[in-house]
Amino acid sequence: MVVTMLDEVAWLFNLRGADIAFNPVFFAYATVTMDKATLFIDSDQLDDATRRNLGDDVAVQSYATFFDNLKCLSKELGTGDSPKVLLGDKSSLAVAEAVGAGNYVLVPSPVAEMKAIKNETELEGFRQSHIRDGAALARYFAWLEERLVAGSELNESQAADKLEEYRSELDLFRGLSFPTISSTGPNGAIIHYDPDPNDCAVIKQDQIYLCDSGAQFYDGTTDVTRTWHFGTPNAEEKRAFTRVLQGHISIDTAIFPSGTTGYLLDAFARRALWQDGLDYRHGTGHGVGHYLNVHEGPHGMGVRIAYNSTALKAGMTVSNEPGYYADGRFGIRIENIVLVRQVDTPNNFGDKGFLGFEHVTMCPIQTKLVDESLFTAEEKRWLNDYHAEVFAKVSGLLKNDQRALAWLERECSAI
Ligand SMILES: [Mn+2]
């Protein structure tokens, strides 16, 4: 098998690098045969300890020799009756041509499928890194609110820098997982907004503020979106926020038979919005790497038909991030990372086993933006339970920041 995707090479050898901003990967290729694995990487990228760790079963060859190696392999294989090389379906044409027509089969990468299912150590790392991340988020939002209420002039980029500063103080922090989306008012409706430090908006207290951010830690990768109003939200904003939150809760609490895909579950996230004639133009969820790329496949939740080809399986990570965007006015998104877990159900129809989600993101969801008249009793209980959990897990990390602790206590209080 030829492995060409950088995150797949990193996962396969349990190595990380720093060749690409935000994604802890390194330039390399790999081949795996029945008795040997070869990592093609520039030798100055590996220190002695790392090389020793790879052991005797891993050969290391220079990055530059990769294509020549494939051509040699192709010659050795000749043109037999059946192809003998496995290529992931994201391989380049150059790789396919070097292996030679007739010598390969193109398949969804088995490495991607294995990488998507996290082991218990990785899952526990996700939980722990998200609790620490929650402390930085609480410190940031408490600071931001205080500054805005005090009338400080603060632009979107300056605010994002403060969040990075708080995160950088956390244990096992390795950098951000993508550029922080810090957006006020109309900019919140631009789904992949990235504020220009030299030319971005001043955050306004009386407009909705949307912040989508994340970090890399040795024990996990985070990605979280929260939407705040630091003044008095109007009825339209509250209604839309509540519809988004209902979709978020609907995904969070979903229980579904093994074999269900994210394509099917996507409608759960939109049901409440659809009731109001609202919708959003992006997917509901993506896989998340473990101290790897913040977006990874092969699964996800969304209306793209590709999401119907991979079932959600126990041990997978996925984001739960419905939203609503009023072009030119405001944006709303509520995003947690959830883990796919087996759940016990009173029955087990067809012996398939049933799955559900465990949320690991630990940050309050602003209750001031909730229109309680739209909530069911179960949704109200979910929000109060979530906030009790956030406070229990994060408050202990805020002993040295009384402002953040007071903010967390207030934002986690029951409705
Ligand atoms: Mn996300």
Residues whose N, C-alpha, C, O or C-beta is under 5 A from the ligand:
A	BS01	MN	D223 S319
